[in-house]
Structure formats: structure tokens, C-alpha cells
Amino acid sequence: MANCAGCLNPSRTLYKGKILSPLTSPNPGSHCCYNKQGFRLKRKFQGIYASSTMSTPNNPQPASSIDVLNQGNGNPEVLQAIEGSLYNCLSETNLHLTVPGLKSKTRGKVRDIYDGGDFLVLVTTDRQSAFDRVLASIPFKGQVLNETSLWWFDQTHHITPNAVLSVPDKNVTIAKKCTIFPVEFVVRGFVTGSTDTSLWTVYKNGVRNYCGNTLPDGLVKNQRLERNILTPTTKSADHDVPVTPHEIIEHGLMTKSDFDEVSEKALNLFEYGQRVALEHGLILVDTKYEFGKTSDGTIVLVDEVHTPDSSRYWISSSYEERFRNVLEPENVDKEFLRLWFKDHCNPYEDKVLPDAPKELVCELASRYIFLYETITGSKFDIPNTEIPIHDRISQNVLLALASLK
């Protein structure tokens, strides 16, 4: 079978391609596992919680989980596995060459998408993207994203149906084919961010009406908004472009009825995600959703949900104190990697970027696994590396496709 090139920092030239609360659920914190038929739910697993009470000299609190992680007290087995996989990441796949029946391949920033006829095979790689380009490869990132999304898809059926048909591998989702709306639904609860389209960037540059939302004067970075807001962007080939609801409808990107339905779903998903995150000691700061319409006209959630790639997470126990002291919140996402690249280059214009330091790559992998375990209450399952990743995925997809015929 075709080999998959593994590397710490792949080429980072400019990217031009695009394409019930767990506390009341019958199976809160169910553990993910796989068999030949794909995903199934197994045993419960106790979650990791960060303290929501502020530590004071008279009332000292134990260090939050993220503090423990940053102090090097994380799971030694996981940390060792991360370091051992730095040069064995899933940076590229070629299933159209190894799995009969798969047609064309579309390479996204993170996912490789294969046409399976009536369905799509989506392989979540370890590629790390930001600033509309690939920055590095992060060990186990693809597995974390795929399994985190699967957990959220399972938890949000009461809000919206999704396109998932089967999950035959830790890195793979087989989904229904649908027509994707050419709009990303970004929902924000705070004034923050470092990219050109982030709310803080445009706000500090004087913008007070953004994507149809009127913003008051006097806001400061990382401040909570009075209410969650929707800031849609178009799915451009080169760069996502902020757009108002009026422009979406006027330009024919969506009908008014479809836009209204998707907007309501997006805001409800975000509010639910915030509640669940807070129960686990985290703040869901902002996120993006993508939706599509199936052949029978049903609007479904696609792509990913509340992952550390599509979302920004902060530690809730330290947010208020750090905000008062004008300190950046403790984050459990890729923001610190974004900031490193902004400090060391122009990630939007430089044709070649510096290599991400090994320490930052390992830290990001640790944070992604921490977030998965914290949100889902499941222990991260370190994959068996005896079988090459690409061979494992090819075998599992081949079996899954046979069962779908």
C-alpha cells in the first residue's frame, strides 16, 4: 500500500485549496472504541475537571488540569507517545490508490476527502492549519479531532441531525453526500483573536458594525460579549471573507429560510457547547460550523464540531482573575501557536515560514488530548504504531465500504 509521508513540519507554502447534556445523557462520558462495524460506545470514564473557584491565600485551590499539564505532570505514556510520533504524523493520504471504489481526492487544509459514490470518506490528518495555510503536523491531532467531533455529533442530535454514517477508523468518518452551503457560521461569545478576521482585530481597528452586529465602544480584548453573536464568512478559495446576513441572501448564497434555520441551529449549538464546556471547567469562546442539505432537503451539520481546531477554549477557573490583570487567558487550543508564528514571521504573506519548535508541537498535541479527555470524559486511546497509519486506515475503510454496499 502507498506510504504516507510523515514529518514534523511539512511544506508551509500558501494554501490555495478550499472546499442532552452529558450529565443527563444515558451514557455520559462513554468511551470510544472501534471494531469492524465502526464506532460503538463502551464503558464510562471519569472526566478531568478544572476548579471553577478562584484560588485565594486563605482558600488555596489545587492546580487546574492545564496547570498540571504545563508543569510536565501529564500522562507519561501519552507524552512519550507524542515525542515518539513527531516524525510519523499523518500528513498525507492516498486512499484512492489503495482502496478500490474510491474516486477523486480533494485535499483540504486538514482533511482529505474521497468520493465514494453515494457518500464521502473524510480522513482527518495531523496537518495543522491557521492563517489559511498549513503550519505543521501535530501527533495524534487527526484522531483527536475525529473522535471529539464524533462525541459532539452524538450529543447534539436534539439540536440538529448530522451527516455521519460510519466511523470505521480513529481518523476516518464516512458521511452522507450533501450540498454544502458556501458559508461558515462563526459564533462568538468574546472579543478576542489574532487573525485578520478575528473580532478583536477588526474591533481595535475601529469597526463597530461587524457582519450585521452593532458593537459598543469601550470593549477590551478578551471581554465577554453581552450576548453571543453570529459572524458568518464566505468559503473563499484564498481567504474567508466576513459577510452580513443581508449579503448572504442578496448574493444568493442561501435562501432566507435556509439561513434562518441554520443560524438558529448554530446559536443553539454554541449555547449548548458553552454549557457543557463550563461543566467541565472550560469556556467555549468561539467556534465555526458548516452545514449542508441532503437530497431530501434536510439541513445537516457537517465537517467538525467544537474541536480545538474549529474552536477556542479557555480555562474557566483563571479567566476572571487574568482578565482583571490584563493577562491572556489560559487556552487549550492552537492560539499560542498562531501567536508564535505572528511573532516570528508574516504568516499571511511570507512564502516560506519558519519551522514550529518541537516543544510547541508537543505542547499543542498535549493540549488537544487534554481537551478531548476533559470534554468527553474518555481516556485517549494511543494507537498501535506497529501497523503503518496509512495501511491501517486503508484496511478499515475497505471493510467499511464493503458493509455499506
C-alpha positions as CSV (number, residue, x, y, z in Angstrom):
1,M,0.0,0.0,0.0
2,A,1.0,3.5,-0.6
3,N,3.1,5.1,2.1
4,C,2.1,8.3,3.9
5,A,4.8,10.8,4.3
6,G,5.4,11.7,7.9
7,C,7.1,14.8,9.1
8,L,7.3,17.3,11.9
9,N,6.9,20.5,9.8
10,P,5.7,19.8,6.2
11,S,5.9,22.4,3.4
12,R,4.1,25.6,4.5
13,T,3.6,27.4,1.2
14,L,0.5,29.5,0.9
15,Y,-2.6,27.2,0.7
16,K,-4.9,27.8,-2.2
17,G,-7.4,24.9,-2.0
18,K,-10.7,25.0,-0.1
19,I,-13.5,23.1,-0.1
20,L,-29.0,16.5,26.1
21,S,-26.2,17.4,28.3
22,P,-23.6,14.7,29.1
23,L,-24.7,14.9,32.7
24,T,-28.2,13.7,31.8
25,S,-27.4,11.6,28.8
26,P,-27.9,7.8,29.2
27,N,-24.2,7.3,28.5
28,P,-22.3,10.3,29.9
29,G,-18.6,10.1,29.3
30,S,-18.8,7.0,27.2
31,H,-15.5,5.7,25.9
32,C,-14.9,5.5,22.2
33,C,-13.8,2.2,20.7
34,Y,-13.7,0.7,17.2
35,N,-14.5,-2.6,15.6
36,K,-15.1,-3.8,12.0
37,Q,-18.5,-2.2,12.0
38,G,-17.1,1.1,13.1
39,F,-17.8,3.2,16.2
40,R,-19.6,2.0,19.2
41,L,-20.0,3.2,22.8
42,K,-18.3,1.4,25.6
43,R,-17.6,1.9,29.3
44,K,-17.9,5.2,31.3
45,F,-14.8,7.0,32.2
46,Q,-14.5,9.7,34.9
47,G,-13.7,13.1,33.5
48,I,-11.0,15.6,34.3
49,Y,-12.3,18.8,35.9
50,A,-10.6,22.2,36.4
51,S,-11.6,24.1,39.5
52,S,-14.3,26.8,38.9
53,T,-13.4,28.5,42.2
54,M,-10.8,31.3,42.3
55,S,-7.8,30.5,44.4
56,T,-7.0,32.9,47.3
57,P,-4.3,32.9,50.0
58,N,-7.0,31.8,52.5
59,N,-8.6,29.4,50.2
60,P,-5.9,27.7,48.1
61,Q,-7.2,25.6,45.3
62,P,-5.4,22.7,43.6
63,A,-3.8,23.4,40.3
64,S,-6.1,23.2,37.3
65,S,-5.6,20.4,34.9
66,I,-3.9,22.7,32.4
67,D,-1.5,23.9,35.1
68,V,-0.6,20.3,35.8
69,L,-0.1,19.7,32.1
70,N,2.1,22.7,31.7
71,Q,4.2,21.7,34.7
72,G,5.1,18.5,32.9
73,N,2.9,16.3,35.1
74,G,0.8,14.9,32.3
75,N,0.4,11.2,31.5
76,P,4.0,10.0,30.9
77,E,2.7,7.3,28.4
78,V,0.9,10.0,26.3
79,L,3.9,12.4,26.4
80,Q,6.2,9.6,25.4
81,A,3.9,8.6,22.6
82,I,3.7,12.2,21.3
83,E,7.5,12.6,21.2
84,G,7.8,9.2,19.5
85,S,5.3,10.2,16.8
86,L,6.8,13.6,15.9
87,Y,8.2,12.2,12.6
88,N,5.4,9.7,12.0
89,C,2.4,12.0,11.6
90,L,-0.4,11.5,9.1
91,S,0.4,14.4,6.9
92,E,-0.9,13.0,3.6
93,T,-3.1,10.1,2.4
94,N,-3.7,8.4,-0.9
95,L,-6.7,6.1,-0.3
96,H,-7.8,6.4,-4.0
97,L,-4.7,4.4,-4.8
98,T,-5.2,1.8,-2.0
99,V,-9.0,1.3,-1.7
100,P,-10.9,0.1,-4.7
101,G,-14.1,2.1,-5.3
102,L,-12.9,5.5,-4.1
103,K,-12.8,8.0,-6.8
104,S,-11.4,11.6,-6.8
105,K,-9.4,13.0,-3.8
106,T,-9.9,16.6,-2.6
107,R,-7.2,17.9,-0.3
108,G,-8.4,20.3,2.3
109,K,-6.4,22.2,4.9
110,V,-6.8,19.3,7.4
111,R,-9.0,16.7,5.8
112,D,-8.5,14.5,2.7
113,I,-11.9,13.9,1.2
114,Y,-12.7,10.9,-1.1
115,D,-15.7,10.4,-3.4
116,G,-17.3,7.1,-2.6
117,G,-20.3,7.4,-4.9
118,D,-23.3,7.9,-2.6
119,F,-21.1,9.0,0.3
120,L,-17.8,10.7,1.2
121,V,-14.8,9.3,3.1
122,L,-13.3,12.0,5.2
123,V,-9.8,11.4,6.6
124,T,-8.7,13.8,9.3
125,T,-4.9,14.2,9.0
126,D,-2.5,15.6,11.5
127,R,-1.9,18.8,9.4
128,Q,-2.2,22.0,11.5
129,S,-3.6,25.0,9.7
130,A,-4.0,28.6,10.5
131,F,-3.8,31.9,8.5
132,D,-5.3,29.9,5.5
133,R,-2.2,27.6,5.3
134,V,-0.6,24.5,6.8
135,L,1.8,25.3,9.6
136,A,3.0,21.9,10.8
137,S,1.9,18.4,11.6
138,I,0.8,17.6,15.2
139,P,1.0,14.0,16.5
140,F,-2.5,12.4,17.0
141,K,-4.2,15.6,16.1
142,G,-6.4,13.9,13.4
143,Q,-7.6,11.2,15.8
144,V,-8.4,13.9,18.5
145,L,-10.4,16.0,16.0
146,N,-12.3,13.0,14.6
147,E,-13.2,11.5,18.0
148,T,-14.0,14.9,19.6
149,S,-16.4,15.7,16.7
150,L,-18.0,12.2,16.9
151,W,-18.7,12.8,20.6
152,W,-20.3,16.2,19.9
153,F,-22.3,14.8,17.0
154,D,-23.7,12.1,19.3
155,Q,-24.5,14.7,22.0
156,T,-26.3,17.2,19.7
157,H,-28.9,15.1,17.9
158,H,-31.6,17.1,19.8
159,I,-30.4,20.3,18.1
160,T,-29.7,19.2,14.6
161,P,-29.1,16.0,12.5
162,N,-25.7,15.4,11.1
163,A,-24.2,13.7,8.1
164,V,-22.3,10.9,9.8
165,L,-22.9,7.4,8.5
166,S,-20.0,5.4,10.0
167,V,-16.7,5.9,11.8
168,P,-14.5,2.9,10.7
169,D,-11.2,4.3,11.9
170,K,-9.8,6.6,14.5
171,N,-9.1,9.2,11.8
172,V,-12.0,8.5,9.4
173,T,-15.6,9.5,9.1
174,I,-17.9,8.2,6.3
175,A,-20.6,10.8,5.7
176,K,-23.7,11.3,3.6
177,K,-23.2,13.4,0.4
178,C,-24.9,16.7,0.6
179,T,-24.8,20.2,-0.9
180,I,-22.6,22.3,1.4
181,F,-23.7,25.9,2.0
182,P,-20.9,28.2,0.9
183,V,-20.9,30.0,4.3
184,E,-19.2,29.2,7.5
185,F,-21.2,30.1,10.6
186,V,-18.8,31.6,13.1
187,V,-20.3,32.1,16.6
188,R,-18.5,34.3,19.2
189,G,-19.0,34.9,22.8
190,F,-15.9,37.1,23.5
191,V,-14.0,39.9,21.9
192,T,-10.7,38.1,21.1
193,G,-8.4,36.6,18.4
194,S,-5.3,37.3,16.5
195,T,-6.2,36.6,12.8
196,D,-7.2,39.3,10.3
197,T,-10.9,38.3,10.6
198,S,-11.0,37.9,14.4
199,L,-13.4,40.1,16.3
200,W,-10.7,41.8,18.4
201,T,-8.6,42.6,15.3
202,V,-11.4,44.3,13.5
203,Y,-12.7,45.9,16.7
204,K,-9.4,47.5,17.6
205,N,-9.2,48.8,14.0
206,G,-12.3,50.8,14.6
207,V,-15.1,48.5,13.2
208,R,-18.3,48.9,15.2
209,N,-20.7,47.0,12.8
210,Y,-19.4,43.6,12.0
211,C,-21.3,41.0,10.0
212,G,-24.6,42.8,10.9
213,N,-23.8,43.1,14.6
214,T,-23.5,46.5,16.3
215,L,-20.7,46.6,18.8
216,P,-20.5,49.2,21.6
217,D,-17.4,51.4,22.2
218,G,-15.2,50.6,25.2
219,L,-14.7,46.9,24.8
220,V,-11.3,45.4,25.6
221,K,-9.6,42.3,24.4
222,N,-10.9,39.0,25.8
223,Q,-14.0,40.7,27.3
224,R,-17.3,38.7,27.3
225,L,-20.0,40.0,24.9
226,E,-23.4,40.8,26.3
227,R,-24.8,38.0,24.0
228,N,-23.4,35.5,21.6
229,I,-23.2,36.8,18.1
230,L,-23.1,35.2,14.6
231,T,-20.3,36.5,12.3
232,P,-20.6,34.4,9.0
233,T,-17.8,34.2,6.4
234,T,-17.8,33.0,2.8
235,K,-15.9,29.9,2.0
236,S,-13.4,31.6,-0.3
237,A,-10.6,29.8,-2.2
238,D,-7.9,32.1,-0.7
239,H,-9.3,33.7,2.4
240,D,-12.5,33.6,4.3
241,V,-14.4,36.9,3.9
242,P,-16.8,38.2,6.6
243,V,-20.3,38.8,5.3
244,T,-23.6,40.1,6.6
245,P,-26.9,38.1,6.6
246,H,-28.3,40.5,4.1
247,E,-25.4,39.9,1.7
248,I,-25.7,36.2,2.1
249,I,-29.3,36.3,0.9
250,E,-28.9,39.1,-1.6
251,H,-26.0,37.3,-3.4
252,G,-27.9,34.0,-3.5
253,L,-25.5,32.1,-1.2
254,M,-28.5,30.9,0.8
255,T,-32.3,31.4,0.8
256,K,-33.7,33.3,3.7
257,S,-35.5,30.3,5.1
258,D,-32.3,28.2,5.0
259,F,-30.2,31.0,6.5
260,D,-32.7,31.5,9.4
261,E,-32.8,27.7,10.1
262,V,-29.0,27.3,10.1
263,S,-28.5,30.5,12.1
264,E,-30.8,29.2,14.9
265,K,-29.1,25.8,14.8
266,A,-25.6,27.4,15.1
267,L,-26.5,29.7,18.0
268,N,-28.3,26.8,19.8
269,L,-25.3,24.5,19.3
270,F,-22.9,27.2,20.6
271,E,-25.0,27.9,23.7
272,Y,-25.2,24.1,24.4
273,G,-21.5,23.7,23.8
274,Q,-20.8,26.6,26.3
275,R,-22.9,24.9,29.0
276,V,-21.2,21.6,28.5
277,A,-17.7,23.1,28.4
278,L,-18.4,25.1,31.6
279,E,-19.5,21.9,33.4
280,H,-16.0,20.6,32.6
281,G,-14.1,23.7,33.8
282,L,-13.7,25.2,30.3
283,I,-15.0,28.3,28.4
284,L,-16.1,27.8,24.8
285,V,-15.1,31.2,23.5
286,D,-15.9,30.9,19.8
287,T,-16.3,28.3,17.1
288,K,-17.4,27.7,13.5
289,Y,-20.0,25.4,12.0
290,E,-20.6,24.2,8.5
291,F,-24.0,22.9,7.2
292,G,-25.3,21.2,4.1
293,K,-28.5,20.0,2.7
294,T,-29.2,16.3,1.8
295,S,-31.0,15.1,-1.3
296,D,-34.3,15.1,0.6
297,G,-33.9,18.7,1.7
298,T,-32.8,18.0,5.3
299,I,-30.3,20.5,6.7
300,V,-27.5,18.7,8.5
301,L,-24.4,19.6,10.4
302,V,-21.1,18.6,8.7
303,D,-17.3,18.7,9.0
304,E,-16.5,19.0,12.7
305,V,-18.0,20.2,16.0
306,H,-16.4,22.1,18.9
307,T,-12.9,20.7,18.2
308,P,-9.7,22.6,19.3
309,D,-9.2,23.3,15.6
310,S,-12.6,24.9,15.0
311,S,-13.0,26.4,18.4
312,R,-11.2,28.5,21.0
313,Y,-11.3,27.2,24.6
314,W,-10.1,28.9,27.8
315,I,-9.7,27.6,31.4
316,S,-12.7,28.9,33.3
317,S,-11.1,28.9,36.8
318,S,-8.5,31.5,35.9
319,Y,-10.3,33.6,33.3
320,E,-11.7,36.4,35.6
321,E,-8.5,37.0,37.5
322,R,-6.4,37.0,34.4
323,F,-8.8,39.3,32.6
324,R,-8.7,41.8,35.5
325,N,-4.9,41.7,35.4
326,V,-4.8,42.2,31.6
327,L,-3.3,38.8,31.1
328,E,-4.1,36.4,28.2
329,P,-6.4,33.6,29.3
330,E,-5.1,30.1,29.7
331,N,-6.0,28.5,26.4
332,V,-6.4,24.9,25.3
333,D,-6.3,25.5,21.6
334,K,-3.9,26.5,18.8
335,E,-3.9,30.2,19.7
336,F,-0.4,30.1,21.2
337,L,0.9,28.5,18.0
338,R,-0.8,31.3,16.0
339,L,0.8,33.9,18.2
340,W,4.3,32.3,17.8
341,F,4.1,32.5,14.1
342,K,2.8,36.1,14.2
343,D,5.8,37.0,16.4
344,H,8.3,35.3,14.1
345,C,7.1,36.0,10.6
346,N,4.2,37.3,8.5
347,P,2.1,34.2,8.2
348,Y,-0.2,35.8,5.6
349,E,2.5,37.0,3.1
350,D,5.7,35.1,3.7
351,K,6.0,32.3,1.1
352,V,8.1,30.1,3.5
353,L,7.5,30.0,7.2
354,P,10.0,29.1,10.0
355,D,9.7,25.6,11.5
356,A,7.5,25.3,14.5
357,P,9.7,24.4,17.5
358,K,9.4,20.8,18.6
359,E,8.4,21.9,22.1
360,L,5.4,23.9,20.8
361,V,4.3,21.0,18.6
362,C,4.4,18.6,21.6
363,E,2.6,21.1,23.8
364,L,-0.1,21.5,21.2
365,A,-0.6,17.7,20.9
366,S,-0.8,17.5,24.7
367,R,-3.4,20.3,24.9
368,Y,-5.5,18.7,22.2
369,I,-5.5,15.3,24.0
370,F,-6.2,17.1,27.3
371,L,-9.2,18.8,25.7
372,Y,-10.6,15.6,24.3
373,E,-10.3,13.8,27.7
374,T,-11.7,16.7,29.6
375,I,-14.8,17.2,27.4
376,T,-15.7,13.6,26.7
377,G,-14.6,12.1,30.0
378,S,-12.8,9.4,28.0
379,K,-9.2,8.3,28.1
380,F,-7.3,8.9,24.9
381,D,-6.6,5.7,23.1
382,I,-3.0,5.7,21.9
383,P,-3.0,4.0,18.5
384,N,-0.9,0.9,17.8
385,T,2.0,2.0,15.8
386,E,3.1,-1.5,14.7
387,I,0.8,-1.1,11.6
388,P,1.6,1.9,9.4
389,I,-1.1,4.5,9.8
390,H,-2.0,4.6,6.1
391,D,-2.2,0.8,5.9
392,R,-4.5,0.7,9.0
393,I,-6.8,3.3,7.5
394,S,-6.9,1.7,4.1
395,Q,-7.9,-1.7,5.7
396,N,-10.6,-0.2,7.9
397,V,-12.1,1.9,5.1
398,L,-12.1,-1.1,2.8
399,L,-14.1,-3.2,5.3
400,A,-16.5,-0.3,6.0
401,L,-17.2,0.2,2.3
402,A,-18.0,-3.4,1.8
403,S,-20.6,-3.3,4.6
404,L,-22.2,-0.2,3.0
405,K,-22.8,-1.9,-0.3
